[in-house]
């Protein structure tokens, strides 16, 4: 069967600092964070096909055809634009699930951008953000990439100046961290007047430039719940990480290293731990945008 194919790289993110102010009236939490894209990605292939059904397959069995962010994104684009088409989708997952790396949100954003190009919809960035913010709090960041400030529930995204890409080690424990459970343990019930932008931005950017802390307020409760994560963070810092900490609500930790040699030293120090180690790098906004689409052409299925 001949069809049009688009193949995309759906990149992960880490959080370089995260403050949680409290619960909002809409049920979400008010946060301040710095998002950073990394060169770890899933691969998403979308074909336009004949027929009347939506085909979906993945190397991860937990992702059902009816309930995942790729399918929801396709449905959201169709509702928003009024354009109807039939698709076959394959998602090859490499980003660990339940680790705070934004894999599902990235998949949703890649789907929106991919359909825009595949169907020549000519949507604006504003259209992307409107669709993405309905799909998940982190989704709009993946329309931006590079390094960005996240406000509100995370869907208000403001690009920050990129820095030179650095060596990054992601440490993924065997036990995932459900986001809802992580927020529940914070026990935040009302909005508090802390971590406003004039306080958060200078403090977090200063720590990114010169400190050894990635201040993530989830650590105060999650390290009590899973003390092995605190142990892993300490190992990263002792092994030469310039900065290390929990990303998002966890369970993954991120370590930023000045050299490949320092990163290799940390890998050796973590041998024997019940973790998956992923070596990657941070990405600039230009690198991110220029590598999202792997190919777009006529294909045979």
N, C-alpha and C positions, 0 to 999 in steps of 0.2 A: 504494500500500500504506500503510495506516494503522499507525502504531507510536508508541511512546513515545521521545522524544528528550531527551537531556541534552547541553548544549553548555557546555564548560568552557574557562577560560583556564589554560594551563599555563605558569607563570612561570619565568624564569631566575633564577640566583643568581650572585653573585660571592663570592670569598673575600677577606676583609679580614685578611690574615695567614695563614700556613700554616707550621707546623713539622712535620717528619717525623722521628720518633724512631728508627725502625728497623723491621725485619721482625718480624711476629708468628708464633707457631707455626702459625696457621691459614693462613699464606701472604699475608695482607693486611699493610698497613703501619699502624703506630701513628702517629696524627696528632693535632695540636691546631690548630684553625682557628676563625675566626669567619665564619659564613655570613651573607650579606645578600641578601634578595630584592630584585629589581629589576623595574621595570615594562616588561619585554620578554617577550612570551609567544607560545607556539604556541596554536593553537585545536584543541580535540579535540571531536568530535561522536560520540556513541554512540547507536545505535538498538537497541531490542529488535525483532527481526523474526521472521517465520515461516521455516521451513526448517530445515536440519540442518547448515549450514556457517557459518563465521565469515568475514565479508567485511571486507576492509581495503583502504583506498586512502590515498594521500598525494601531496602535490606533490613529494616527494623520492623519486626512483626507487630510491635505494640501500636504502630501507626495504622489505624484503620482507615478504610476508604471514606467513611462518613464523618469522622471526627478528628481532623487535624488542621493546622493553620494554613496549609497549602490549599486544601479544598475550600476552607472558609474564605481565603483571599480570592480565589477564582469566583466564588459566588458573590462576594462583595463588589468586585470589579464589574461583573455582569449586571448587578442591580444598579450600580452607580452610573454606568455608561449606557445601559439598555442594549448592549451588543451581546448577541447569543452566538456561541460556537461550542463545538464538542472537542474535548481534549483527552489526550493520554499523557499521564504524568509519571515520571520516575524520579524518586528522591533517594539519593545515595548519601546516607548519614555518616559523617565522620566526627561531628561535634557531639560530645557526650550530652545526654539528656539529664535534666535535673541537676545541673552543675553550676548554674548562674552565668553561662556563656552566651545566652541569647539565641540558641540555635533555632527554636521555633519561630521567634520573632523575625529573625533573619530570613528564614524560609518564606514567611508571609510577604516581607518586603521585596524579596527577589521575585516572587510570583507576580506582584503588582507591576514592578518595573518590566518584567519579562513579557507579560501580556500586553502592556502598553506598546512595546516595540514589535512584538509578534503580530498584533492585530492593527498596528499603525493607528492607535487611538489618539495620539497626540495630546495626552493629558498633561496638565501643568504640574509643577511640583506641589502646588497647593492642593490639587486633586489627589496626588499620592498621599499627602499628609492627612487629608480628610478620611480617606479609606483606611490608611494604616492605623490612625489613632483609635478607630473602632475595633481593630483586630487585636491590639495589645499595647501596653504602655511603652514597651521598648521598640516597637516596630518603626516609628518615625526616625530613630537614630540611623537605621540602616539605609535610609534614603540620603543620608549625609556622609557617613563614614569618617575616617580619620579620627580626630580627637574632637569631642564636643561636650558642651555643658548640658546636662539634663535637669529640667525643673518640673514642678507640678507633680504629676504622677509618673514622670519620666518621658512624657510625650512632647513636652516643650523642649526643643533641641536647638542649641545655638553653637555654630562652629567655633572652635578654638584654633589658635595657631598650632600647626603640627610641629613636632620635634623630630630629630633624626631617628629613624627606626632603631629599636634596640632589641637585643636577644631576650626572649621571653620563655619561661618554663611554666607550663600549666600542670598542676598537680591535682589529679582527680581521684578522690577516695572511692572505695568500692561501694559505699553507701550514699545514695543520692539524697538531696535535700529538697523536700517539697516546699515551694515558695509560700503557700498558704500557712503551713506549719511554722515556718520561720517568722512570718509576720505575727502569727498568733502568740508566739513566745515573747515578742517584744511588748505586748500588752499596752499598746498605745491606743488611747481612746479619744483624745481631743487634740486639736491643732495647738502647738506651742510656739512661742515667739523666740525660737532659737534658729541658728544656722541660716539667717537671711543671706541673700546674695552678697552684700558687702562684707559679711563675715566669712562665708564659706569660700568664695572665690580666691581671695588673697591667701587664706590659710592653706587650701588644698593645692593651689598652684605653687606656693612656696615649698610645700612638702614634696611635690613632684620634681622640683628642680634641685633641692639640696638635702631633703630629709631621708629617713629610712622608713617612714610610715606611710601606709595607705589607709587612712582612717575610715574604716567601715564600721558603722555602729551596730551592724548585725553581729560582729564578733563578740560583743559583750554577752550575748545570750547563747550564740551557737557554740562558742568555745566551751561554755559550761555544759552544754548538752552533749557535744562531741569533743572532748578534750584532746583527742588525737589530732584534730585540726590545728590546735594551738602548737602542739609539738612539731607538726610539719612546717608551720610558719617559722618557728624558731630555727629549725634546721636550714630553711632557705636563707635566712639572714646570716646565720653562722657560716654558711657555705659560700658567701660572697654576693648575695643579692643586694642591689642598691636599695630596693624596696620590695616588700612582699606583703600579701594580705589576702583576705577573702574577696572573691569577686561576686558582685550581686548579693543574693541571699545564700550563696554557696550551692554545693559543697566544695567547688573547686577553689584552689588557691592559685595566685599568680605571683611569680617572682620575676623581677626585671634585672637584667645583668649587664654589666659594662662590656663584657667580651664573651666570645664563645667558649674560651677556656674556663672562665668562671662558671658559666652555665654547666659545662661538663663536670666540673668539680661538685656541683650541687646534685647532678644526676647520680654520681657515684655515692654521695652521702645518703641518698634516698633509696639506694638499692636494698631490697629486703622488706621495704614498707609495702603495705597492701594498697598500692596506688597505681594509677596509670599516669605515665609521664609523657607530656606532649611538648616537643620543642617547636617553637614558632617565633615570629617577630611581630612587632607592632607595624602598622601600615599608615602611611600618609593618606590624605584625602585623595590626592591625585592617583596614587597607586591603587587605591580602593576602586575608584570610579573607572579607571582604565582597564581593570581586570574582571569586572563583574560578568560581562558577556563573553563566553568562551567561543560560541559560534552561533550563527543564524543562517539557515539554508534549507533547501529542499532535501528531504531525507526519505529513506525507505524503511518501513517498519516490518 
